[in-house]
Amino acid sequence: MQGVGFRFTARRIAGRFHVSGYVQNLDDGRVLLVAEGPADELDQFLAATARELGRHIHNVEHAAGPARGEFDAFDIRYA
């Protein structure tokens, strides 16, 4: 959901956990969040994101795979 400060809030939440990746608005109005880190940290990050932004989240698509180690931090990407 764009327009509710989702990206900035997600980045702030990510700062509390050992995760890296990015959040980005998509052209169709959705938001893409990509994160990697230890499984327990990812679970806590996603739970905190759902708690703080859940009222703005209408649908979640989840895909998991091996971490590639390509991110140094958690950032906002601009299209």
N, C-alpha and C positions, 0 to 999 in steps of 0.2 A: 504494500500500500504506500503510494507516494504522497508527499505533501503533509506528513505528520511528524517530520523530523526523524523518520525511521533510521536513515543511514547514520546520522550523527549520534542517535541514541544507541544503535547497535555498536558503533565504534567505541563509545564510552563504556558500555557493558563489557565489551571484549577486553578492555584495559584491565579489568579485574581478574582475568583468567589467563592462563598460559595457552593462548590460541593465536593463530595468525591467519591471514586471508584477506577478504575484502567484502564489501557490500556495494551494490550498484543498482541504480534505477534502470529498468528496461524500457524500451520504446512503447511497449504495450500496457504500461502502467504497473506491472509487477516489479518486485524487488528481488534481486539475486543476492544471496548471502553464501559465500564460500568460506569455510573455516577448516583448519586442521590443527591438531594438537593431541595430547593424550586423551584417551576416551573419556575419562572421568571429568576432565576439564571441558571437553566439548559438551558433555551432557549437562554440566552445570551452566555453561554459557548459554546453551539453547533454552534451558529451563528459565534462566534469568531473563532472557530475551522474551520468552513467552509471557512471563509474569508482567514485565514492564510494557510490552507492546501488544499483548494478546488481543486487546479490544480492537486493534487495527488489522489483525491478521485474519483473513477470511479463508485461506486455503494454504496448505503446506505440501510441497512436493519434496521428498527427501531422497537423496542418492548418496551412498557411501562407497568409499574406495580407499585404496592405500594412499597414505600421505606421500606427497612428492617432495616436500621440503622446499618448495619454490617461493615461499613467502617469508619475509623478514619481520613483518609486523601485521597489524590489522588496519587496513586503510579503506578509505572511500574512493571508489573509482567513478570517473565521470565518462559518460558515453562519448 
